[in-house]
Amino acid sequence: MGRTVIAEDLLQDRIQEILKTSGKGIITGLLVGQAHGQKREDYVVHLIRTPKIEEDTQQAGKKKKKGSATRSESLDSQWIAEHAKQVQRMLPGGLNILGIFVVLPSEENRNIQSQLIQVLYTVHKTLLKTPWQKAVKTEVDEEEQHRIVLQICSVTKKFTTKTFNVVDPRDSGTVAEWKFQSVVSQWPLLHTAVTVNINIPVLRGEATKSLHQQLDTAIGPFCECIMQGLCTFNGVLRKGDQPLLAQEPPQSKKGHGKGKGRHKESKTSHQPTSDGPEMFCVQILSKATNNKSKEVMVTECGGTVFIRGLIQARAYVHSKATVAQASQAIREDVVRSLTARCELLAEDVLEVKDFTADQEEMDITPRRVFGRLHDTHLSVCDYMFEDEGVEDCTARCQELLDITLAPDDVEIDAERLPEPEELEKPMCELMGDEEEEETDGEDVVNAQASWEKWKKSYIGTMIGAGIAVVVSGLFMYLEN
Amino acid sequence: MAAKIVHMLPVVKKQVKQHVKVDDPGLLGFLLGIPSTKTGIPTVVGLGALVGSDGTALQQEAEDTLLHLPAGIRLAGVAYTSEKPPTPDYVSTQCLRFVQAGLKDVFVTNEWIIQHIQVDPTTENEGDVQLSKLFLYDSTSGSAAPVDVREVEDSSLLSTTLLLRLQGQLSLEFEYNPGEDDDMFKAIEEGFRNLQEKIATPATIFHLTDSDVLLRQHETVDATLLPLSYHDPCHRLLQFVARSGTEELPKKGGNKDSKARSNTQDMLSMQLLFQQTGLEAMAMLPSCVPIIHSEKRNFHNVCLPVSINVTAYIHRDDPVSRVPQLMVEAVSRQLRGMEACLNMHFQGGQFCVPAAYHFLAPGMPHLLTAVYPSSLPDDTLEWYRKDLHQRFSLPTDRPLLRRQNAYVFPEDQHGDIFLTNPHEGLPPSGVKGDVTVVQGRYRYHHYMQDRMNDSGWGCAYRSLQTICSWYNLQGYTDRTAPTHREIQQALVDVGDKPVTFVGSRKWIGSIEVSTCLNQLLGVTSRIMFVSSGADLGGKSRELALHFQTQGTPIMIGGGVLAHTILGVDFSDQTGQIKFLILDPHYEGGEDLSVIQGKGWCGWKSVDFWDKTTFYNLCLPQRPEII
């Protein structure tokens, strides 16, 4: 039996619009959504048209050979794959590129059929190679991964949906059922703020490599730890096979989550005000190190990379998702956001200067800003460099995500830029120096001291900077 | 005002007695105690004797003692000998000297338990500990008052406390440039200090294994959200642990299981985790977008795995909040021990990996911990163990703290294909005499194991293997039981047998067994000869003495059969004797109920032996090593 593809109801209008603009040409694009994970079902929440290749795409797929003649009938699979790569960075946890769509006048174009499959596989392979995919790769390769090809006839308005198991290159596809249904309004939001504190020595041989390569190795162990971590949801460690959303609302902590949820929903007019989607504050617990070696490692190093700061992560899962799926989605978002920043920064720096020359280097990663996906509560995101404005973000969202956002709609204060004093290179912390304590007995005293110290430093940050909404929400939850 | 009470285990008396020197009165060591939050009555569980030379600072002695103890066992006071009678005034003047020596920092509370042992140098009476008296000394007011001592069973520790265990992986990274050793030691010190601080932050979480319970040191942050409060007695935590493994155990345990269970201590196992998110993780880090710094500089980086493996004792009624506190303390102790080990064994640019081992020595009511450098074999660490044996009053004639002696936690006991001590749980022999059996642990080796078909010829080989396993399990040797071929080769090597002997199916006897023990393990044996099986009854006292003093399994060969004798039950009054026999001729699987039920391991009367043949017994001796 084939799979069922459930498209968010709101997409009906969007598809109508796309069909209107299609004319006689071919329109290609990406399907964004979430696989059910347990049933043979996929949820599609967004269709993104492939940006026009002729346009001067400054931020998107740069080094693209512009000369390649594109006949209207042939699809540029490399271009679409490059687009997919860019889009992937801008999705929150839980949302992925599920496949491609094409709008064309005739269904009979056999040539297009084989090209579509070609595009699908190219997209899949390209995404597999992204640092994010490499970082979140789970131990066992899945035997089946289904991707969707949606074909819409611009004349008959007929939908043809097929799914392909992209792990099997010989798969000839299975017809799937496509239906519209309102689903996303109940998708819970998961959020967390991850502290990054990486301090990685760079091997002598690698010190001359590009920033991108250095960062790639620097964040690897951190990402591994995150991916192997445990998650608590609103403070509770739960069994992985449980459904995330209980039939009956959990009593105590939900109050805060909901309160905040409603606050967020208030902008979205058509949402039922009484019962918005649930919110979960997630904490990730992990081992201190993933290093399983039992031996001492002495390495010759040519430098050190420090990465320190706070990342806001968000993920959405469908309402029947298990705790394990939710945990996977939010952890993937942490890794996705960190890898995306490092990639973007490396690309940016590469254009500006020759990194390898300097003895010391300081870079501020772009900040993550969020925007709303159509009229849903789902967020998409973009990364805004220090020297950019909100209009740069809205332009990118328009071009890459095919979403029109007013500057006011962009949530830019989820993360904040560093204050000047925060730019200091982290010295090996000599925090404890003033208060040398010789404790041979129980160390409760010592611990108490460091807790006090910690609280002080925390309050410092609270005053020092306008802290993001999500973080203050967390504080409320802790006070309880 | 009612006099205060102190509980004391009988073992403390024995330990103290060992260190009393009538002609040299003075400080013996630290009394080790486990507090109880609920009753306020501490239990003295042992003595940490002073072992350093006279010049060693007391603080150093205290630290050296603490580093080998599980958390929850603290230094509770001191024991000393004196010629003076025990009066409160005398005790307070004595204690003032300890205060001056800096012991105030060593004890957690200002109430010290003081054991005053009066000795009389003019008599030959070796410091009768009966003359000792206990006081409580208040180090703030400087006054001492006598205290009621209640002796409680050694085993009460098992029933009144929980054993906590925490495992986790940390790593220590520091810079080392050859020739700059001083800088490196500083870097190591700083690295360990950072780890200590990291453990004390609220981001540190202890995850109770197989449960949803997460514990942190600061109870203001209650992350459990379970029907559990930090004020609850900590034994409630046991209810939250899903017991998946217990169903499989009874099969192996046989009828000993029900008995064994009441004797085993309840344990809570935890994993060390760190919260990467939220406020707890943010301490002292910028809360802005990630900033990347990179610098170019040539140096050597050392990455050292730090495997945290700690234990602690806690009163069952102590509050849950004390569990994470003890874990932090335990980790802190272990990190200090590892730092000391790393520094002590750094040589020529080579670093060792410190690894912690726990030991439950016979007669010892609690675990001891030692940190050993991975790079050095046990033989080179004898000097270190010697101190430890003395400090904790352990016999100095046998290995107790070698890596082989390490305690295997019940949750880690799997994968051993051989049965250990199958005689445990057998019903009494019926003689009602004095029972003396093998001391320690051995494995049951018998026909058809290790895919070796030796039915009909291999019984003495198997008996030898059982003996070798005893030496292995007791820590005398790293060497596991030799194969048939290795045994044969050993006999060829000493010139006892021709080369063709290797690979043959020839029998060996008691003499060959003793030769092999000598060749393979350096163990000497006594050979006992009886001209008839019936004469073995007359050897009962000698055999009993062997099990008392040597405690090794005995191999006996006569006619075509070899057996292992594990013990004797001998009655002085009736002269009746039974032998505890382990039969190597068993060919079945490792099923304890069959082995015990069908008598493959069991008590046999003297008719078990053949009157018409002579027997040679090989009585392996213990080497005196530690």
Interface residues (C-beta under 8 A of the other chain):
Chain A: T192 A193 V194 T195 V196 N197 N199 P201 V202 R204 A207 L211 Q214 L215 C225 I226 G229 L230 T232 N234 G235 V236 L237 R238 K239 S252 K253 C281 V282 Q283 I284 L285 S286 K287 A288 T289 N291 K292 S293 K294 E295 V296 M297 V298 T299 E300 C301 G302 G303 T304 V305 F306 I307 R308 G309 L310 I311 L338 R341 C342 L345 D358 Q359 E360 E361 M362 D363 I364 T365 P366 R367 R368 E415 R416 L417 P418 E419 E422 L423 K425 P426 C428 E429 L430 M431 G432 E438 T439 D440 G441 E442 D443 V444 N446 A447 S450 W451 K453 W454 S457 Y458 T461 A465 I467 V471 L474 F475 L478
Chain B: Q59 A62 E63 L66 A71 R74 L75 D105 V106 F107 V108 G168 Q169 L170 S171 E173 Y176 E190 R193 N194 Q196 E197 K198 A200 T201 P202 I205 H207 D212 V213 L214 Q217 H218 V221 D222 A223 L225 L226 L272 L273 F274 Q275 Q276 T277 G278 L279 E280 A281 M282 A283 M284 L285 P286 S287 C288 V289 P290 I291 I292 H293 S294 E295 K296 R297 N298 F299 H300 N301 V302 C303 L304 P305 S307 Q325 V328 E329 S332 F351 C352 V353 S374
